Amino acid sequence: MIKCIKCNKYIPDDSVFCNYCGKKQVAKKISRRPNDTGSAYRRGKSWTAKVTVGHIISEDGTERPRRITKGGFKTKADALNYCSILRMTPKEKLCRKNLQQLYKDWEPWYEPKVGKSTMDCYKAAFKYFKSIYAMPFLEISPGDLQKCIGDCPKGKRTKQNMKATASLLYQYAIFKEIITVNKSETLDVGDDPTQRVPPITSAELKIIQASNEKYAPYVVVLCYMGCRPNELFKLKKTDLDELRHCVITGSKTPAGLDRIITISPKIWPIFMDQLKTPGEYLFPCLPADSKKGHKGGEFMTVNHFEDIFKDLMTKLGIENRVPYSCRHTFSNLLKAVKGSDTDKASLMGHADASMTKYYQEGGMCGPTSDDPRYTDKP
């Protein structure tokens, strides 16, 4: 016997109509989603997806469901469709991400491991992968990456940073067990001879030393100290240790931070003269320097020094040199000095000797004025 769906009186199981009230006995269908697939409910004017992803056991031993929600959907159908994504494991979610989404996961994970300037280079290089931002990461091929590098209008240094950024993303994906192969290893950045920077020669250095130009000592110091231009200009008079004839400076990488640089007797008199300049910096803009409105004692920016350096080299008849040529000069001077490669790399603020040797071979010229590393302030 069954009950009538209207009057609740018992009637035979095979009844189509109620014998008492005449109601047709067709039960109302109830649409239900399968268990553990999630649900949706309205919150204000939008819908919220809700799924159960496990259970939480409290201190008293009671058990309650652990739920995850995601709101802001316009329709109930949109919220229900999103339930399948909420139920995914972290690994499954990573596998669904496109290149840009994976980069956003990687960036805060990797940023604490390197210096700000290094991270700025990776951020700048990643912009040239814009054409494949929306591609699912797992579907990107080496050819897709190579095309981005080939289409990049910048020089070899930027393309090297692009390859390095791609490699780091693949290393992150391997660490997260998304993939097992680094597809960036075969990428070719080509050869750009314009990025090769010759050092200032011994003969040219003598010409600069003999010059009466007021900024000539700045170039001489860079050649004998080997520090980066921005490191020299950040030095304050209080950073000079007159007793031990050294300074503490550094930037860019952990290996370059807070390193002690001894000052050669050949340039010690220059440091003594610089103590007489106005302002707190050892190598500031000098008085009567009206170019671009700079005043005496003001912090010397790298952009400003590039202009000064170019004008100075033109006056002295020296061609094809940039401020980073001084750093290459110092690296070459180290060849004649006895000592381990590790110690020489330390003097230049390099993490290993391979980069120092690259400088000695006339390698990369370092950042240009539009490089994000030149945004550093004193």
LINHU-V22720 format. One record per residue. N is the residue number from 1. PHI is phi as a letter, one per 30 degrees, with the letter a starting at -180 (* if undefined). Layout:
[[N PHI] [N PHI]]
//
This chain:
[[1 *] [2 b] [3 c] [4 d] [5 d] [6 c] [7 c] [8 i] [9 d] [10 d] [11 b] [12 e] [13 e] [14 c] [15 d] [16 c] [17 b] [18 d] [19 d] [20 c] [21 c] [22 i] [23 d] [24 d] [25 c] [26 c] [27 d] [28 d] [29 d] [30 c] [31 d] [32 b] [33 d] [34 e] [35 e] [36 i] [37 c] [38 j] [39 b] [40 b] [41 b] [42 d] [43 b] [44 i] [45 c] [46 b] [47 c] [48 b] [49 d] [50 b] [51 b] [52 c] [53 c] [54 k] [55 b] [56 c] [57 c] [58 d] [59 d] [60 d] [61 j] [62 d] [63 c] [64 b] [65 d] [66 c] [67 c] [68 c] [69 b] [70 b] [71 c] [72 j] [73 d] [74 d] [75 b] [76 d] [77 d] [78 d] [79 d] [80 d] [81 d] [82 d] [83 e] [84 d] [85 d] [86 d] [87 d] [88 d] [89 d] [90 e] [91 d] [92 d] [93 d] [94 d] [95 d] [96 d] [97 d] [98 d] [99 d] [100 d] [101 d] [102 d] [103 d] [104 d] [105 d] [106 d] [107 e] [108 d] [109 d] [110 c] [111 e] [112 d] [113 d] [114 b] [115 d] [116 d] [117 d] [118 d] [119 d] [120 d] [121 d] [122 d] [123 d] [124 d] [125 d] [126 d] [127 d] [128 d] [129 c] [130 e] [131 d] [132 c] [133 e] [134 d] [135 d] [136 e] [137 e] [138 d] [139 c] [140 d] [141 c] [142 e] [143 d] [144 d] [145 d] [146 d] [147 d] [148 d] [149 d] [150 d] [151 d] [152 d] [153 d] [154 d] [155 d] [156 d] [157 d] [158 d] [159 d] [160 d] [161 d] [162 d] [163 d] [164 d] [165 d] [166 d] [167 d] [168 d] [169 d] [170 d] [171 d] [172 d] [173 d] [174 d] [175 d] [176 d] [177 i] [178 d] [179 b] [180 b] [181 b] [182 d] [183 d] [184 d] [185 d] [186 c] [187 d] [188 c] [189 c] [190 i] [191 b] [192 c] [193 d] [194 d] [195 d] [196 d] [197 c] [198 d] [199 d] [200 d] [201 d] [202 d] [203 d] [204 d] [205 d] [206 d] [207 d] [208 d] [209 d] [210 d] [211 d] [212 c] [213 d] [214 d] [215 c] [216 e] [217 e] [218 d] [219 d] [220 d] [221 d] [222 d] [223 d] [224 c] [225 c] [226 i] [227 d] [228 d] [229 e] [230 d] [231 d] [232 d] [233 d] [234 d] [235 d] [236 c] [237 d] [238 d] [239 d] [240 d] [241 c] [242 d] [243 d] [244 c] [245 h] [246 a] [247 b] [248 c] [249 b] [250 k] [251 a] [252 i] [253 b] [254 e] [255 d] [256 c] [257 d] [258 h] [259 c] [260 d] [261 c] [262 d] [263 c] [264 d] [265 e] [266 d] [267 c] [268 e] [269 e] [270 d] [271 d] [272 d] [273 d] [274 d] [275 d] [276 d] [277 d] [278 d] [279 j] [280 c] [281 c] [282 d] [283 b] [284 c] [285 d] [286 d] [287 e] [288 i] [289 c] [290 d] [291 d] [292 h] [293 i] [294 d] [295 c] [296 d] [297 i] [298 d] [299 e] [300 d] [301 d] [302 d] [303 e] [304 d] [305 d] [306 e] [307 d] [308 d] [309 d] [310 d] [311 d] [312 d] [313 d] [314 d] [315 d] [316 c] [317 i] [318 c] [319 c] [320 h] [321 b] [322 b] [323 e] [324 d] [325 e] [326 d] [327 d] [328 d] [329 d] [330 d] [331 d] [332 d] [333 d] [334 d] [335 e] [336 d] [337 c] [338 d] [339 l] [340 d] [341 d] [342 d] [343 d] [344 d] [345 d] [346 d] [347 d] [348 c] [349 i] [350 c] [351 d] [352 b] [353 d] [354 d] [355 d] [356 d] [357 d] [358 d] [359 d] [360 d] [361 d] [362 i] [363 d] [364 e] [365 d] [366 i] [367 d] [368 c] [369 d] [370 c] [371 d] [372 d] [373 d] [374 c] [375 c] [376 d] [377 c] [378 d]]
//
